[in-house]
């Protein structure tokens, strides 16, 4: 049973949100590739981060059709505080309803940059990696059975990232952001480098995710953060886990966040993906969730789904990594359709 939520107030204007600020400085963050603008804001002698978000400037929001501004919604609903004893989201205030059609927001955060996982290619410490998996499991377990009545990322949209339709929109805009253009090139590589049966499978699901969505609905769902990349994760000075950038939250399978973590952070994982999957199962069981009867099915479907999202990225990398995911996709495809009785 998921925890009760405590809604948070939303400021009525940017002036209200920044009433105590005495300096504002625009800056770029190298890890953010979404197109959103950032400022450093000094309040009471301490620096904070202000993130401006709107579907017009953020291609990831366009991919999700986000005109409700999910980061503002998840704050207002109290979902960022679902496990406050071990996760530090850093947000201290939000203003919504700004920009064209009122579709944007500004998120004011404490500056947690010093605690985030540093950029680079160095592998994570094993204990820290396992701790992050346990945090992911704890969040999933705390919100087990949660149903989205907030209007966040729909389950039906969870695997439509980098679809042909989404990329066509970015192409029509002149490829203003580099990642979608790179993804288009990556999908061309995927069509050549991946085994033919995998290309056929993934292209079919890129066109129509309904079989994947229907199969996942037969497994338990929870609340997802949606983007467990290392650029969003770290360890605060008090030992809590930092988890920022709540841009893709919503109802979904816990193994979606697991598969995303394994796919997008693969170069820095200190153990095999198989060991990570086993560790996550141990963690989620440790938080009181029985996994018998659904875990293998959900993992298989979510690993398949990860290739639907990130097949382009895997096709731009080394052969072993691409074919690991291709093999998992074939295995996961057996779970499409009605669950076995």
Secondary structure as GFF3:
##gff-version 3
##sequence-region A 1 341
A	DSSP	alpha_helix	14	17	.	.	.	ID=ss1
A	DSSP	beta_strand	21	27	.	.	.	ID=ss2
A	DSSP	beta_strand	37	43	.	.	.	ID=ss3
A	DSSP	beta_strand	46	53	.	.	.	ID=ss4
A	DSSP	alpha_helix	59	64	.	.	.	ID=ss5
A	DSSP	alpha_helix	70	77	.	.	.	ID=ss6
A	DSSP	three_ten_helix	79	81	.	.	.	ID=ss7
A	DSSP	beta_strand	87	88	.	.	.	ID=ss8
A	DSSP	beta_strand	91	98	.	.	.	ID=ss9
A	DSSP	three_ten_helix	100	102	.	.	.	ID=ss10
A	DSSP	beta_strand	104	110	.	.	.	ID=ss11
A	DSSP	three_ten_helix	113	115	.	.	.	ID=ss12
A	DSSP	alpha_helix	126	142	.	.	.	ID=ss13
A	DSSP	three_ten_helix	155	157	.	.	.	ID=ss14
A	DSSP	alpha_helix	164	172	.	.	.	ID=ss15
A	DSSP	alpha_helix	178	193	.	.	.	ID=ss16
A	DSSP	alpha_helix	196	207	.	.	.	ID=ss17
A	DSSP	alpha_helix	210	216	.	.	.	ID=ss18
A	DSSP	beta_strand	222	224	.	.	.	ID=ss19
A	DSSP	three_ten_helix	230	232	.	.	.	ID=ss20
A	DSSP	beta_strand	233	235	.	.	.	ID=ss21
A	DSSP	beta_strand	241	243	.	.	.	ID=ss22
A	DSSP	beta_strand	250	252	.	.	.	ID=ss23
A	DSSP	alpha_helix	254	264	.	.	.	ID=ss24
A	DSSP	three_ten_helix	266	268	.	.	.	ID=ss25
A	DSSP	alpha_helix	273	286	.	.	.	ID=ss26
A	DSSP	alpha_helix	295	314	.	.	.	ID=ss27
A	DSSP	alpha_helix	319	333	.	.	.	ID=ss28
###
